[in-house]
């Protein structure tokens, strides 16, 4: 059984067909990249999977359970978490507080005015573990909005994995980074997704071919090819539709 499966997934806005019958299966533990030109429907696909948009038709399955049509918070609590193209963190809270917020629900804590989050030892331990994993121990008490851009992206990845989700969606996690920052981000992604299932949208072909076990190419809302990096490099349809000289 695949950890994540899309079955004949479609999304239309009025008369515009954006996602046109996507079938995709991502086995447990696989790192799977989705690539395609601007306007191919990649962000819409992520929004369908994570519950931000309801599908026009078709299904999204998580561990064999249908999640399409459920609100994002329910999908998250069933084990799928995502990051966004635009960094989505609490800028006025510290790095540690951002992570602690992300772990509370997964540990069984609900909203209450009568309990101090600082007294929750298991939440503190899990937050420290993620803080160390993403390499931001030195910035524990720093307001998240004062971090560098690359560190903010690292924090968002930390928030994405902090709740223990088994399926992780990362939307252009290295966009806007220098080569050195990108290399550090790829190393981080490789570490934090060990033993998890990853679906990543990314424009940097060096990141894609260096990180992904398999790649799917989305063009005008349709998957035109899925395969290993070597297979995608050699596919003439992909060369024509997207990679061009970068495939050489």
Long-range contacts (C-beta under 8 A, 24 or more apart in sequence): 1-28, 1-63, 1-64, 2-26, 2-27, 2-28, 2-61, 3-27, 3-28, 3-29, 3-30, 3-62, 3-63, 3-166, 3-167, 3-197, 4-49, 4-60, 4-61, 4-62, 4-80, 4-167, 4-197, 4-199, 5-59, 5-60, 5-61, 6-45, 6-49, 6-58, 6-59, 6-60, 6-61, 7-58, 7-59, 7-60, 7-61, 8-57, 8-58, 8-59, 9-45, 9-48, 9-55, 9-57, 9-58, 9-59, 9-60, 9-68, 10-55, 10-56, 10-57, 10-58, 11-41, 11-44, 11-48, 11-53, 11-55, 11-56, 11-221, 12-56, 17-221, 18-44, 18-221, 19-44, 19-45, 19-48, 19-55, 19-221, 20-220, 20-221, 20-222, 21-58, 21-222, 22-58, 22-218, 22-221, 22-222, 22-223, 23-223, 24-216, 24-223, 24-226, 26-167, 26-197, 26-199, 27-197, 28-166, 28-197, 29-195, 29-196, 29-197, 30-197, 30-198, 30-213, 30-214, 31-193, 31-198, 31-200, 31-211, 31-212, 31-213, 31-214, 32-197, 32-198, 32-199, 32-200, 32-212, 32-213, 32-214, 32-215, 32-216, 33-199, 33-200, 33-201, 33-202, 33-208, 33-211, 33-212, 33-214, 33-215, 33-216, 34-199, 34-200, 34-201, 34-215, 34-216, 34-217, 34-218, 35-201, 35-202, 35-203, 35-205, 35-208, 35-215, 35-216, 35-217, 35-218, 35-242, 36-217, 36-218, 36-219, 36-242, 37-219, 37-241, 37-242, 39-220, 40-218, 40-219, 40-220, 40-221, 41-218, 41-220, 41-221, 42-201, 42-218, 43-85, 43-171, 43-201, 44-221, 45-201, 45-218, 46-82, 46-169, 46-171, 46-199, 46-201, 49-80, 49-82, 49-169, 49-199, 50-75, 50-80, 50-82, 50-169, 51-75, 62-167, 63-166, 76-163, 76-165, 77-105, 79-164, 79-165, 79-166, 79-167, 80-165, 80-166, 80-167, 80-168, 80-169, 81-160, 81-161, 81-163, 81-165, 81-167, 81-168, 81-169, 82-160, 82-168, 82-169, 82-170, 82-171, 83-156, 83-157, 83-159, 83-160, 83-169, 83-170, 83-171, 83-173, 84-156, 84-171, 85-171, 85-172, 85-175, 87-149, 87-152, 87-153, 87-156, 88-156, 89-144, 89-145, 89-152, 89-155, 89-156, 89-159, 90-144, 91-143, 91-144, 91-145, 92-143, 92-144, 92-145, 93-143, 93-144, 94-140, 94-141, 94-142, 94-143, 94-144, 95-131, 95-136, 95-139, 95-140, 95-141, 95-142, 95-144, 95-147, 95-155, 96-127, 96-128, 96-131, 96-140, 96-141, 98-144, 98-155, 98-158, 98-159, 99-127, 99-130, 99-131, 99-155, 99-158, 99-159, 99-162, 100-124, 100-127, 101-159, 102-130, 102-158, 102-159, 102-160, 102-162, 102-163, 103-127, 103-130, 103-162, 103-163, 103-164, 105-163, 106-162, 106-163, 106-164, 126-162, 127-162, 130-158, 130-161, 130-162, 131-158, 133-158, 133-161, 133-191, 133-192, 134-158, 134-188, 134-192, 135-188, 149-176, 149-177, 149-181, 150-177, 150-181, 150-184, 150-185, 153-177, 153-185, 154-185, 154-188, 157-185, 157-188, 157-189, 157-192, 158-192, 161-192, 161-193, 161-196, 165-196, 166-196, 166-197, 167-196, 167-197, 167-198, 167-199, 168-192, 168-193, 168-196, 168-197, 168-198, 168-199, 169-198, 169-199, 169-200, 170-198, 170-199, 170-200, 170-201, 170-202, 171-200, 171-201, 172-201, 172-202, 172-203, 173-200, 173-202, 174-202, 174-204, 174-207, 175-203, 182-206, 182-207, 186-210, 186-211, 205-243, 205-246, 209-233, 217-241, 217-242
